[in-house]
């Protein structure tokens, strides 16, 4: 039987983990078995730069925290080695980075994920992983807004250029006479 002190530490860990799950907008659960320390360090750096929190966690602790926040759908995949990646700002960042990493490493596998406190299917996780970053999406939207304005400006410039050529010709003829 664990001591009272150990039980309190575990309860605090589950409480912190459930708060993390509740406050994040998306998360991905992975099996990290068989990756090297060097690969893990690179992965953690990339996740950190994208604003993703990545933690190796015990299955029982994650299961209890998931139960507390209503993510019981994660419990069936909680076996073997488990790590959790959560993000508070970008829906696609954990899935994009971890799916790319899983494609490059045979032992690394994405188990499950969630968005807005709802467990999602693997095909949705793969779809999320293929979305471009937020900055690229914003650039595409701005480009779409800018395209009609740029076309209009080119058309006006063409009219000005044509009318300028027409008015220059009579001026040159008058100068020659």
VMD Tcl script that builds the backbone (N, CA, C; Angstrom):
set m [mol new atoms 531]
animate dup $m
set s [atomselect $m all]
$s set {name element resname resid chain x y z} {
  {N N UNK 1 A 0.851 -1.181 0.000}
  {CA C UNK 1 A 0.000 0.000 0.000}
  {C C UNK 1 A 0.897 1.245 0.000}
  {N N UNK 2 A 0.685 2.159 -0.944}
  {CA C UNK 2 A 1.507 3.369 -1.004}
  {C C UNK 2 A 1.252 4.268 0.211}
  {N N UNK 3 A 2.251 5.034 0.541}
  {CA C UNK 3 A 2.118 5.928 1.685}
  {C C UNK 3 A 1.196 7.091 1.333}
  {N N UNK 4 A 0.764 7.767 2.346}
  {CA C UNK 4 A -0.150 8.908 2.175}
  {C C UNK 4 A 0.523 10.013 1.364}
  {N N UNK 5 A 1.808 10.197 1.584}
  {CA C UNK 5 A 2.568 11.235 0.875}
  {C C UNK 5 A 2.602 10.952 -0.630}
  {N N UNK 6 A 2.844 9.692 -0.993}
  {CA C UNK 6 A 2.890 9.293 -2.406}
  {C C UNK 6 A 1.511 9.465 -3.045}
  {N N UNK 7 A 0.473 9.085 -2.316}
  {CA C UNK 7 A -0.888 9.249 -2.837}
  {C C UNK 7 A -1.215 10.718 -3.087}
  {N N UNK 8 A -0.812 11.582 -2.188}
  {CA C UNK 8 A -1.053 13.018 -2.369}
  {C C UNK 8 A -0.300 13.547 -3.589}
  {N N UNK 9 A 0.922 13.077 -3.802}
  {CA C UNK 9 A 1.687 13.498 -4.977}
  {C C UNK 9 A 1.009 13.034 -6.262}
  {N N UNK 10 A 0.508 11.832 -6.256}
  {CA C UNK 10 A -0.174 11.301 -7.440}
  {C C UNK 10 A -1.473 12.052 -7.700}
  {N N UNK 11 A -2.199 12.374 -6.648}
  {CA C UNK 11 A -3.433 13.151 -6.810}
  {C C UNK 11 A -3.133 14.528 -7.372}
  {N N UNK 12 A -2.061 15.142 -6.908}
  {CA C UNK 12 A -1.661 16.450 -7.425}
  {C C UNK 12 A -1.266 16.347 -8.887}
  {N N UNK 13 A -0.565 15.291 -9.256}
  {CA C UNK 13 A -0.163 15.081 -10.645}
  {C C UNK 13 A -1.379 14.909 -11.547}
  {N N UNK 14 A -2.339 14.105 -11.103}
  {CA C UNK 14 A -3.563 13.889 -11.877}
  {C C UNK 14 A -4.346 15.194 -11.995}
  {N N UNK 15 A -4.390 15.969 -10.921}
  {CA C UNK 15 A -5.087 17.251 -10.949}
  {C C UNK 15 A -4.431 18.219 -11.944}
  {N N UNK 16 A -3.105 18.304 -11.903}
  {CA C UNK 16 A -2.383 19.171 -12.848}
  {C C UNK 16 A -2.585 18.707 -14.288}
  {N N UNK 17 A -2.562 17.410 -14.481}
  {CA C UNK 17 A -2.741 16.855 -15.819}
  {C C UNK 17 A -4.154 17.099 -16.342}
  {N N UNK 18 A -5.140 16.970 -15.480}
  {CA C UNK 18 A -6.516 17.228 -15.919}
  {C C UNK 18 A -6.716 18.710 -16.231}
  {N N UNK 19 A -6.064 19.605 -15.483}
  {CA C UNK 19 A -6.115 21.038 -15.809}
  {C C UNK 19 A -5.466 21.302 -17.164}
  {N N UNK 20 A -4.350 20.633 -17.413}
  {CA C UNK 20 A -3.663 20.790 -18.706}
  {C C UNK 20 A -4.552 20.318 -19.854}
  {N N UNK 21 A -5.222 19.190 -19.667}
  {CA C UNK 21 A -6.124 18.676 -20.700}
  {C C UNK 21 A -7.301 19.614 -20.918}
  {N N UNK 22 A -7.826 20.148 -19.826}
  {CA C UNK 22 A -8.978 21.045 -19.900}
  {C C UNK 22 A -8.627 22.360 -20.598}
  {N N UNK 23 A -7.458 22.897 -20.323}
  {CA C UNK 23 A -7.072 24.208 -20.843}
  {C C UNK 23 A -6.485 24.164 -22.246}
  {N N UNK 24 A -6.154 22.985 -22.739}
  {CA C UNK 24 A -5.582 22.894 -24.084}
  {C C UNK 24 A -6.703 22.754 -25.108}
  {N N UNK 25 A -6.411 23.212 -26.337}
  {CA C UNK 25 A -7.425 23.106 -27.397}
  {C C UNK 25 A -7.249 21.821 -28.209}
  {N N UNK 26 A -6.034 21.254 -28.177}
  {CA C UNK 26 A -5.811 19.994 -28.880}
  {C C UNK 26 A -4.684 19.220 -28.213}
  {N N UNK 27 A -4.690 17.919 -28.470}
  {CA C UNK 27 A -3.648 17.075 -27.914}
  {C C UNK 27 A -3.526 15.781 -28.686}
  {N N UNK 28 A -2.347 15.187 -28.612}
  {CA C UNK 28 A -2.079 13.926 -29.297}
  {C C UNK 28 A -1.356 13.003 -28.318}
  {N N UNK 29 A -1.775 11.735 -28.287}
  {CA C UNK 29 A -1.150 10.716 -27.463}
  {C C UNK 29 A -0.320 9.833 -28.387}
  {N N UNK 30 A 0.952 9.616 -28.024}
  {CA C UNK 30 A 1.852 8.836 -28.873}
  {C C UNK 30 A 2.548 7.737 -28.080}
  {N N UNK 31 A 3.053 6.765 -28.829}
  {CA C UNK 31 A 3.932 5.737 -28.276}
  {C C UNK 31 A 5.330 6.070 -28.759}
  {N N UNK 32 A 6.229 6.318 -27.837}
  {CA C UNK 32 A 7.567 6.784 -28.177}
  {C C UNK 32 A 8.610 5.673 -28.101}
  {N N UNK 33 A 8.183 4.450 -28.028}
  {CA C UNK 33 A 9.082 3.315 -27.820}
  {C C UNK 33 A 10.136 3.205 -28.923}
  {N N UNK 34 A 11.382 3.050 -28.507}
  {CA C UNK 34 A 12.457 2.764 -29.440}
  {C C UNK 34 A 13.126 3.953 -30.105}
  {N N UNK 35 A 12.807 5.189 -29.704}
  {CA C UNK 35 A 13.492 6.324 -30.320}
  {C C UNK 35 A 14.746 6.656 -29.510}
  {N N UNK 36 A 15.717 7.213 -30.170}
  {CA C UNK 36 A 16.977 7.536 -29.495}
  {C C UNK 36 A 16.843 8.843 -28.721}
  {N N UNK 37 A 17.763 9.063 -27.823}
  {CA C UNK 37 A 17.771 10.292 -27.030}
  {C C UNK 37 A 17.969 11.493 -27.955}
  {N N UNK 38 A 18.829 11.338 -28.946}
  {CA C UNK 38 A 19.091 12.429 -29.885}
  {C C UNK 38 A 17.826 12.795 -30.666}
  {N N UNK 39 A 17.104 11.780 -31.148}
  {CA C UNK 39 A 15.855 12.031 -31.875}
  {C C UNK 39 A 14.805 12.654 -30.960}
  {N N UNK 40 A 14.738 12.152 -29.733}
  {CA C UNK 40 A 13.780 12.693 -28.772}
  {C C UNK 40 A 14.086 14.157 -28.461}
  {N N UNK 41 A 15.337 14.502 -28.348}
  {CA C UNK 41 A 15.736 15.886 -28.070}
  {C C UNK 41 A 15.336 16.799 -29.226}
  {N N UNK 42 A 15.566 16.342 -30.455}
  {CA C UNK 42 A 15.176 17.136 -31.631}
  {C C UNK 42 A 13.660 17.323 -31.682}
  {N N UNK 43 A 12.936 16.245 -31.394}
  {CA C UNK 43 A 11.475 16.307 -31.397}
  {C C UNK 43 A 10.974 17.292 -30.342}
  {N N UNK 44 A 11.498 17.202 -29.148}
  {CA C UNK 44 A 11.075 18.100 -28.073}
  {C C UNK 44 A 11.365 19.558 -28.411}
  {N N UNK 45 A 12.496 19.812 -29.049}
  {CA C UNK 45 A 12.846 21.180 -29.442}
  {C C UNK 45 A 11.847 21.717 -30.457}
  {N N UNK 46 A 11.518 20.906 -31.458}
  {CA C UNK 46 A 10.559 21.335 -32.478}
  {C C UNK 46 A 9.182 21.583 -31.867}
  {N N UNK 47 A 8.775 20.713 -30.958}
  {CA C UNK 47 A 7.480 20.888 -30.294}
  {C C UNK 47 A 7.472 22.152 -29.435}
  {N N UNK 48 A 8.552 22.376 -28.708}
  {CA C UNK 48 A 8.650 23.553 -27.844}
  {C C UNK 48 A 8.567 24.837 -28.669}
  {N N UNK 49 A 9.257 24.861 -29.824}
  {CA C UNK 49 A 9.239 26.048 -30.686}
  {C C UNK 49 A 7.850 26.320 -31.252}
  {N N UNK 50 A 7.038 25.275 -31.387}
  {CA C UNK 50 A 5.677 25.434 -31.901}
  {C C UNK 50 A 4.664 25.712 -30.785}
  {N N UNK 51 A 5.122 25.793 -29.544}
  {CA C UNK 51 A 4.221 26.069 -28.426}
  {C C UNK 51 A 3.476 24.849 -27.920}
  {N N UNK 52 A 4.031 23.676 -28.155}
  {CA C UNK 52 A 3.407 22.416 -27.750}
  {C C UNK 52 A 4.106 21.886 -26.505}
  {N N UNK 53 A 3.318 21.488 -25.496}
  {CA C UNK 53 A 3.857 20.861 -24.284}
  {C C UNK 53 A 3.879 19.355 -24.502}
  {N N UNK 54 A 5.040 18.739 -24.285}
  {CA C UNK 54 A 5.215 17.308 -24.529}
  {C C UNK 54 A 5.741 16.664 -23.259}
  {N N UNK 55 A 5.041 15.630 -22.777}
  {CA C UNK 55 A 5.411 14.985 -21.525}
  {C C UNK 55 A 5.222 13.479 -21.626}
  {N N UNK 56 A 6.200 12.755 -21.136}
  {CA C UNK 56 A 6.043 11.315 -20.959}
  {C C UNK 56 A 5.230 11.136 -19.687}
  {N N UNK 57 A 4.200 10.317 -19.766}
  {CA C UNK 57 A 3.276 10.216 -18.645}
  {C C UNK 57 A 2.873 8.752 -18.431}
  {N N UNK 58 A 2.606 8.402 -17.185}
  {CA C UNK 58 A 2.141 7.049 -16.885}
  {C C UNK 58 A 0.708 6.891 -17.378}
  {N N UNK 59 A 0.416 5.699 -17.887}
  {CA C UNK 59 A -0.907 5.434 -18.454}
  {C C UNK 59 A -2.029 5.591 -17.423}
  {N N UNK 60 A -1.798 5.124 -16.193}
  {CA C UNK 60 A -2.856 5.223 -15.177}
  {C C UNK 60 A -3.141 6.680 -14.826}
  {N N UNK 61 A -2.091 7.500 -14.761}
  {CA C UNK 61 A -2.281 8.918 -14.429}
  {C C UNK 61 A -3.051 9.628 -15.550}
  {N N UNK 62 A -2.663 9.361 -16.790}
  {CA C UNK 62 A -3.355 9.982 -17.923}
  {C C UNK 62 A -4.784 9.473 -18.019}
  {N N UNK 63 A -4.993 8.210 -17.729}
  {CA C UNK 63 A -6.346 7.645 -17.751}
  {C C UNK 63 A -7.254 8.303 -16.732}
  {N N UNK 64 A -6.747 8.509 -15.537}
  {CA C UNK 64 A -7.559 9.164 -14.496}
  {C C UNK 64 A -7.837 10.621 -14.832}
  {N N UNK 65 A -6.834 11.318 -15.354}
  {CA C UNK 65 A -7.027 12.721 -15.733}
  {C C UNK 65 A -8.011 12.826 -16.895}
  {N N UNK 66 A -7.906 11.929 -17.862}
  {CA C UNK 66 A -8.819 11.937 -19.007}
  {C C UNK 66 A -10.245 11.675 -18.549}
  {N N UNK 67 A -10.390 10.799 -17.597}
  {CA C UNK 67 A -11.716 10.498 -17.044}
  {C C UNK 67 A -12.316 11.725 -16.360}
  {N N UNK 68 A -11.488 12.481 -15.667}
  {CA C UNK 68 A -11.968 13.672 -14.960}
  {C C UNK 68 A -12.463 14.761 -15.911}
  {N N UNK 69 A -11.861 14.860 -17.106}
  {CA C UNK 69 A -12.256 15.930 -18.037}
  {C C UNK 69 A -13.181 15.434 -19.147}
  {N N UNK 70 A -13.579 14.169 -19.105}
  {CA C UNK 70 A -14.526 13.657 -20.086}
  {C C UNK 70 A -13.901 13.145 -21.373}
  {N N UNK 71 A -12.656 12.744 -21.314}
  {CA C UNK 71 A -11.977 12.192 -22.496}
  {C C UNK 71 A -11.756 10.688 -22.322}
  {N N UNK 72 A -12.818 9.973 -21.947}
  {CA C UNK 72 A -12.706 8.540 -21.708}
  {C C UNK 72 A -12.281 7.786 -22.958}
  {N N UNK 73 A -12.481 8.362 -24.138}
  {CA C UNK 73 A -12.104 7.720 -25.391}
  {C C UNK 73 A -10.611 7.509 -25.537}
  {N N UNK 74 A -9.809 8.181 -24.710}
  {CA C UNK 74 A -8.365 7.989 -24.750}
  {C C UNK 74 A -7.927 6.723 -24.010}
  {N N UNK 75 A -8.726 6.246 -23.087}
  {CA C UNK 75 A -8.331 5.133 -22.215}
  {C C UNK 75 A -7.971 3.842 -22.957}
  {N N UNK 76 A -8.667 3.462 -24.037}
  {CA C UNK 76 A -8.315 2.203 -24.706}
  {C C UNK 76 A -6.898 2.172 -25.297}
  {N N UNK 77 A -6.314 3.299 -25.603}
  {CA C UNK 77 A -4.977 3.325 -26.210}
  {C C UNK 77 A -3.868 3.482 -25.182}
  {N N UNK 78 A -4.216 3.567 -23.914}
  {CA C UNK 78 A -3.225 3.807 -22.876}
  {C C UNK 78 A -2.576 2.502 -22.413}
  {N N UNK 79 A -1.643 2.042 -23.226}
  {CA C UNK 79 A -0.842 0.870 -22.876}
  {C C UNK 79 A 0.523 1.035 -23.531}
  {N N UNK 80 A 1.515 0.416 -22.940}
  {CA C UNK 80 A 2.874 0.575 -23.449}
  {C C UNK 80 A 3.431 1.934 -23.060}
  {N N UNK 81 A 4.383 2.417 -23.847}
  {CA C UNK 81 A 4.968 3.724 -23.561}
  {C C UNK 81 A 4.037 4.808 -24.087}
  {N N UNK 82 A 3.829 5.843 -23.279}
  {CA C UNK 82 A 2.880 6.883 -23.656}
  {C C UNK 82 A 3.453 8.256 -23.354}
  {N N UNK 83 A 3.272 9.147 -24.322}
  {CA C UNK 83 A 3.611 10.556 -24.141}
  {C C UNK 83 A 2.430 11.382 -24.631}
  {N N UNK 84 A 2.270 12.539 -24.046}
  {CA C UNK 84 A 1.156 13.427 -24.369}
  {C C UNK 84 A 1.698 14.766 -24.855}
  {N N UNK 85 A 1.180 15.221 -25.987}
  {CA C UNK 85 A 1.532 16.537 -26.516}
  {C C UNK 85 A 0.259 17.365 -26.562}
  {N N UNK 86 A 0.267 18.525 -25.893}
  {CA C UNK 86 A -0.900 19.404 -25.874}
  {C C UNK 86 A -0.504 20.797 -26.329}
  {N N UNK 87 A -1.493 21.519 -26.847}
  {CA C UNK 87 A -1.242 22.881 -27.303}
  {C C UNK 87 A -2.419 23.766 -26.911}
  {N N UNK 88 A -2.109 24.982 -26.479}
  {CA C UNK 88 A -3.143 25.927 -26.058}
  {C C UNK 88 A -3.519 26.912 -27.151}
  {N N UNK 89 A -2.768 26.963 -28.265}
  {CA C UNK 89 A -2.972 28.002 -29.266}
  {C C UNK 89 A -3.278 27.476 -30.664}
  {N N UNK 90 A -2.649 26.383 -31.068}
  {CA C UNK 90 A -2.741 25.895 -32.445}
  {C C UNK 90 A -3.345 24.503 -32.457}
  {N N UNK 91 A -4.472 24.346 -33.152}
  {CA C UNK 91 A -5.143 23.049 -33.210}
  {C C UNK 91 A -4.292 21.985 -33.899}
  {N N UNK 92 A -3.579 22.360 -34.936}
  {CA C UNK 92 A -2.898 21.379 -35.776}
  {C C UNK 92 A -1.448 21.107 -35.389}
  {N N UNK 93 A -0.829 21.943 -34.592}
  {CA C UNK 93 A 0.609 21.819 -34.318}
  {C C UNK 93 A 1.017 20.456 -33.753}
  {N N UNK 94 A 0.367 19.930 -32.712}
  {CA C UNK 94 A 0.808 18.629 -32.203}
  {C C UNK 94 A 0.681 17.523 -33.248}
  {N N UNK 95 A -0.438 17.497 -33.951}
  {CA C UNK 95 A -0.652 16.457 -34.957}
  {C C UNK 95 A 0.335 16.596 -36.114}
  {N N UNK 96 A 0.568 17.818 -36.570}
  {CA C UNK 96 A 1.472 18.050 -37.703}
  {C C UNK 96 A 2.892 17.569 -37.383}
  {N N UNK 97 A 3.399 17.963 -36.241}
  {CA C UNK 97 A 4.776 17.629 -35.880}
  {C C UNK 97 A 4.919 16.140 -35.573}
  {N N UNK 98 A 3.999 15.576 -34.795}
  {CA C UNK 98 A 4.131 14.185 -34.378}
  {C C UNK 98 A 3.838 13.204 -35.511}
  {N N UNK 99 A 2.902 13.514 -36.392}
  {CA C UNK 99 A 2.643 12.624 -37.530}
  {C C UNK 99 A 3.819 12.639 -38.504}
  {N N UNK 100 A 4.415 13.814 -38.712}
  {CA C UNK 100 A 5.599 13.898 -39.567}
  {C C UNK 100 A 6.734 13.061 -38.964}
  {N N UNK 101 A 6.881 13.158 -37.664}
  {CA C UNK 101 A 7.924 12.402 -36.973}
  {C C UNK 101 A 7.638 10.899 -37.036}
  {N N UNK 102 A 6.371 10.514 -36.868}
  {CA C UNK 102 A 5.994 9.094 -36.916}
  {C C UNK 102 A 6.237 8.510 -38.309}
  {N N UNK 103 A 6.045 9.306 -39.354}
  {CA C UNK 103 A 6.306 8.830 -40.714}
  {C C UNK 103 A 7.787 8.537 -40.923}
  {N N UNK 104 A 8.645 9.308 -40.262}
  {CA C UNK 104 A 10.091 9.156 -40.433}
  {C C UNK 104 A 10.693 8.094 -39.512}
  {N N UNK 105 A 9.980 7.686 -38.465}
  {CA C UNK 105 A 10.515 6.727 -37.490}
  {C C UNK 105 A 9.530 5.575 -37.315}
  {N N UNK 106 A 10.006 4.372 -37.538}
  {CA C UNK 106 A 9.138 3.190 -37.512}
  {C C UNK 106 A 8.583 2.872 -36.119}
  {N N UNK 107 A 9.369 3.072 -35.075}
  {CA C UNK 107 A 8.948 2.698 -33.725}
  {C C UNK 107 A 8.009 3.712 -33.086}
  {N N UNK 108 A 7.994 4.912 -33.579}
  {CA C UNK 108 A 7.191 5.993 -33.024}
  {C C UNK 108 A 5.803 5.932 -33.666}
  {N N UNK 109 A 4.738 5.980 -32.861}
  {CA C UNK 109 A 3.387 5.869 -33.413}
  {C C UNK 109 A 2.418 6.806 -32.706}
  {N N UNK 110 A 1.532 7.395 -33.476}
  {CA C UNK 110 A 0.456 8.220 -32.923}
  {C C UNK 110 A -0.663 7.268 -32.522}
  {N N UNK 111 A -1.119 7.386 -31.282}
  {CA C UNK 111 A -2.155 6.492 -30.767}
  {C C UNK 111 A -3.553 7.092 -30.893}
  {N N UNK 112 A -3.697 8.343 -30.458}
  {CA C UNK 112 A -5.015 8.973 -30.425}
  {C C UNK 112 A -4.833 10.478 -30.269}
  {N N UNK 113 A -5.945 11.186 -30.244}
  {CA C UNK 113 A -5.881 12.629 -30.045}
  {C C UNK 113 A -7.241 13.201 -29.706}
  {N N UNK 114 A -7.254 14.481 -29.416}
  {CA C UNK 114 A -8.506 15.161 -29.093}
  {C C UNK 114 A -8.436 16.615 -29.546}
  {N N UNK 115 A -9.615 17.171 -29.764}
  {CA C UNK 115 A -9.763 18.593 -30.070}
  {C C UNK 115 A -10.944 19.097 -29.256}
  {N N UNK 116 A -10.755 20.210 -28.587}
  {CA C UNK 116 A -11.822 20.837 -27.796}
  {C C UNK 116 A -12.558 19.830 -26.916}
  {N N UNK 117 A -11.792 19.071 -26.146}
  {CA C UNK 117 A -12.324 18.102 -25.193}
  {C C UNK 117 A -13.190 17.022 -25.836}
  {N N UNK 118 A -12.863 16.655 -27.092}
  {CA C UNK 118 A -13.552 15.569 -27.781}
  {C C UNK 118 A -12.513 14.690 -28.479}
  {N N UNK 119 A -12.535 13.401 -28.188}
  {CA C UNK 119 A -11.594 12.462 -28.800}
  {C C UNK 119 A -11.926 12.345 -30.279}
  {N N UNK 120 A -10.882 12.363 -31.123}
  {CA C UNK 120 A -11.095 12.298 -32.574}
  {C C UNK 120 A -10.482 11.025 -33.152}
  {N N UNK 121 A -10.963 10.664 -34.329}
  {CA C UNK 121 A -10.486 9.472 -35.035}
  {C C UNK 121 A -9.092 9.708 -35.606}
  {N N UNK 122 A -8.401 8.623 -35.932}
  {CA C UNK 122 A -7.054 8.726 -36.499}
  {C C UNK 122 A -7.057 9.437 -37.847}
  {N N UNK 123 A -8.101 9.246 -38.671}
  {CA C UNK 123 A -8.125 9.920 -39.968}
  {C C UNK 123 A -8.222 11.434 -39.805}
  {N N UNK 124 A -8.888 11.899 -38.761}
  {CA C UNK 124 A -8.938 13.338 -38.484}
  {C C UNK 124 A -7.587 13.861 -38.012}
  {N N UNK 125 A -6.889 13.048 -37.243}
  {CA C UNK 125 A -5.557 13.441 -36.792}
  {C C UNK 125 A -4.635 13.575 -37.997}
  {N N UNK 126 A -4.715 12.620 -38.917}
  {CA C UNK 126 A -3.893 12.676 -40.136}
  {C C UNK 126 A -4.275 13.902 -40.973}
  {N N UNK 127 A -5.563 14.198 -41.074}
  {CA C UNK 127 A -6.012 15.389 -41.812}
  {C C UNK 127 A -5.477 16.662 -41.166}
  {N N UNK 128 A -5.527 16.719 -39.846}
  {CA C UNK 128 A -4.978 17.872 -39.124}
  {C C UNK 128 A -3.488 18.027 -39.390}
  {N N UNK 129 A -2.796 16.899 -39.471}
  {CA C UNK 129 A -1.346 16.956 -39.656}
  {C C UNK 129 A -0.966 17.518 -41.015}
  {N N UNK 130 A -1.874 17.463 -41.955}
  {CA C UNK 130 A -1.587 17.952 -43.301}
  {C C UNK 130 A -1.930 19.427 -43.484}
  {N N UNK 131 A -2.544 20.032 -42.484}
  {CA C UNK 131 A -2.855 21.457 -42.569}
  {C C UNK 131 A -1.575 22.280 -42.454}
  {N N UNK 132 A -1.489 23.366 -43.209}
  {CA C UNK 132 A -0.312 24.229 -43.058}
  {C C UNK 132 A -0.359 24.989 -41.737}
  {N N UNK 133 A 0.742 25.625 -41.412}
  {CA C UNK 133 A 0.806 26.385 -40.164}
  {C C UNK 133 A -0.123 27.586 -40.225}
  {N N UNK 134 A -0.386 28.160 -39.084}
  {CA C UNK 134 A -1.264 29.319 -38.989}
  {C C UNK 134 A -0.733 30.485 -39.824}
  {N N UNK 135 A 0.573 30.709 -39.800}
  {CA C UNK 135 A 1.167 31.806 -40.568}
  {C C UNK 135 A 0.969 31.611 -42.064}
  {N N UNK 136 A 1.111 30.376 -42.534}
  {CA C UNK 136 A 0.918 30.097 -43.958}
  {C C UNK 136 A -0.542 30.301 -44.337}
  {N N UNK 137 A -1.460 29.850 -43.484}
  {CA C UNK 137 A -2.884 30.052 -43.759}
  {C C UNK 137 A -3.232 31.538 -43.814}
  {N N UNK 138 A -2.701 32.317 -42.873}
  {CA C UNK 138 A -2.964 33.761 -42.889}
  {C C UNK 138 A -2.391 34.419 -44.140}
  {N N UNK 139 A -1.214 33.984 -44.558}
  {CA C UNK 139 A -0.612 34.527 -45.782}
  {C C UNK 139 A -1.476 34.200 -46.996}
  {N N UNK 140 A -2.026 32.995 -47.035}
  {CA C UNK 140 A -2.908 32.619 -48.144}
  {C C UNK 140 A -4.178 33.470 -48.163}
  {N N UNK 141 A -4.755 33.708 -46.992}
  {CA C UNK 141 A -5.963 34.534 -46.916}
  {C C UNK 141 A -5.658 35.969 -47.354}
  {N N UNK 142 A -4.555 36.507 -46.865}
  {CA C UNK 142 A -4.188 37.865 -47.261}
  {C C UNK 142 A -3.905 37.946 -48.754}
  {N N UNK 143 A -3.278 36.921 -49.295}
  {CA C UNK 143 A -3.033 36.889 -50.740}
  {C C UNK 143 A -4.330 36.863 -51.523}
  {N N UNK 144 A -5.316 36.107 -51.018}
  {CA C UNK 144 A -6.620 36.050 -51.687}
  {C C UNK 144 A -7.321 37.405 -51.635}
  {N N UNK 145 A -7.196 38.123 -50.512}
  {CA C UNK 145 A -7.792 39.450 -50.415}
  {C C UNK 145 A -7.071 40.454 -51.304}
  {N N UNK 146 A -5.771 40.294 -51.414}
  {CA C UNK 146 A -4.954 41.243 -52.150}
  {C C UNK 146 A -5.050 41.059 -53.658}
  {N N UNK 147 A -5.335 39.854 -54.134}
  {CA C UNK 147 A -5.336 39.568 -55.567}
  {C C UNK 147 A -6.297 40.453 -56.358}
  {N N UNK 148 A -7.568 40.621 -55.956}
  {CA C UNK 148 A -8.457 41.488 -56.735}
  {C C UNK 148 A -7.987 42.952 -56.735}
  {N N UNK 149 A -7.460 43.406 -55.618}
  {CA C UNK 149 A -6.994 44.792 -55.536}
  {C C UNK 149 A -5.796 44.990 -56.448}
  {N N UNK 150 A -4.893 44.021 -56.464}
  {CA C UNK 150 A -3.715 44.104 -57.323}
  {C C UNK 150 A -4.118 44.063 -58.793}
  {N N UNK 151 A -5.092 43.229 -59.141}
  {CA C UNK 151 A -5.576 43.162 -60.522}
  {C C UNK 151 A -6.205 44.490 -60.933}
  {N N UNK 152 A -6.979 45.074 -60.046}
  {CA C UNK 152 A -7.605 46.361 -60.329}
  {C C UNK 152 A -6.534 47.441 -60.525}
  {N N UNK 153 A -5.519 47.430 -59.683}
  {CA C UNK 153 A -4.441 48.421 -59.804}
  {C C UNK 153 A -3.693 48.253 -61.121}
  {N N UNK 154 A -3.454 47.024 -61.555}
  {CA C UNK 154 A -2.784 46.798 -62.845}
  {C C UNK 154 A -3.651 47.276 -64.002}
  {N N UNK 155 A -4.970 47.055 -63.911}
  {CA C UNK 155 A -5.877 47.503 -64.970}
  {C C UNK 155 A -5.883 49.025 -65.060}
  {N N UNK 156 A -5.936 49.701 -63.927}
  {CA C UNK 156 A -5.910 51.175 -63.914}
  {C C UNK 156 A -4.588 51.670 -64.488}
  {N N UNK 157 A -3.484 51.020 -64.107}
  {CA C UNK 157 A -2.178 51.418 -64.623}
  {C C UNK 157 A -2.108 51.231 -66.131}
  {N N UNK 158 A -2.715 50.170 -66.652}
  {CA C UNK 158 A -2.740 49.941 -68.097}
  {C C UNK 158 A -3.514 51.037 -68.804}
  {N N UNK 159 A -4.639 51.463 -68.223}
  {CA C UNK 159 A -5.427 52.554 -68.810}
  {C C UNK 159 A -4.625 53.841 -68.803}
  {N N UNK 160 A -3.934 54.109 -67.702}
  {CA C UNK 160 A -3.113 55.325 -67.601}
  {C C UNK 160 A -1.983 55.277 -68.629}
  {N N UNK 161 A -1.344 54.111 -68.770}
  {CA C UNK 161 A -0.257 53.970 -69.740}
  {C C UNK 161 A -0.753 54.179 -71.166}
  {N N UNK 162 A -1.921 53.634 -71.498}
  {CA C UNK 162 A -2.471 53.783 -72.845}
  {C C UNK 162 A -2.879 55.226 -73.115}
  {N N UNK 163 A -3.522 55.859 -72.170}
  {CA C UNK 163 A -3.942 57.250 -72.375}
  {C C UNK 163 A -2.733 58.169 -72.405}
  {N N UNK 164 A -1.683 57.822 -71.695}
  {CA C UNK 164 A -0.449 58.610 -71.712}
  {C C UNK 164 A 0.211 58.545 -73.076}
  {N N UNK 165 A 0.188 57.372 -73.721}
  {CA C UNK 165 A 0.765 57.235 -75.056}
  {C C UNK 165 A -0.036 58.045 -76.062}
  {N N UNK 166 A -1.366 58.057 -75.925}
  {CA C UNK 166 A -2.222 58.798 -76.845}
  {C C UNK 166 A -1.997 60.295 -76.727}
  {N N UNK 167 A -1.811 60.806 -75.520}
  {CA C UNK 167 A -1.617 62.245 -75.359}
  {C C UNK 167 A -0.216 62.661 -75.715}
  {N N UNK 168 A 0.768 61.779 -75.619}
  {CA C UNK 168 A 2.141 62.094 -75.988}
  {C C UNK 168 A 2.281 62.234 -77.485}
  {N N UNK 169 A 1.557 61.445 -78.275}
  {CA C UNK 169 A 1.693 61.460 -79.732}
  {C C UNK 169 A 1.310 62.819 -80.316}
  {N N UNK 170 A 0.140 63.432 -79.990}
  {CA C UNK 170 A -0.175 64.758 -80.549}
  {C C UNK 170 A 0.806 65.839 -80.078}
  {N N UNK 171 A 1.340 65.699 -78.873}
  {CA C UNK 171 A 2.279 66.684 -78.386}
  {C C UNK 171 A 3.566 66.621 -79.211}
  {N N UNK 172 A 3.992 65.403 -79.566}
  {CA C UNK 172 A 5.187 65.257 -80.384}
  {C C UNK 172 A 4.954 65.798 -81.780}
  {N N UNK 173 A 3.758 65.580 -82.345}
  {CA C UNK 173 A 3.444 66.107 -83.689}
  {C C UNK 173 A 3.427 67.625 -83.664}
  {N N UNK 174 A 2.920 68.227 -82.641}
  {CA C UNK 174 A 2.859 69.684 -82.540}
  {C C UNK 174 A 4.261 70.251 -82.406}
  {N N UNK 175 A 5.145 69.545 -81.726}
  {CA C UNK 175 A 6.522 70.019 -81.557}
  {C C UNK 175 A 7.263 69.950 -82.891}
  {N N UNK 176 A 6.980 68.951 -83.714}
  {CA C UNK 176 A 7.653 68.823 -84.999}
  {C C UNK 176 A 7.198 69.911 -85.972}
  {N N UNK 177 A 5.950 70.342 -85.887}
  {CA C UNK 177 A 5.425 71.342 -86.819}
  {C C UNK 177 A 5.937 72.666 -86.423}
}
mol reanalyze $m
mol bondsrecalc $m
mol representation Tube
mol addrep $m
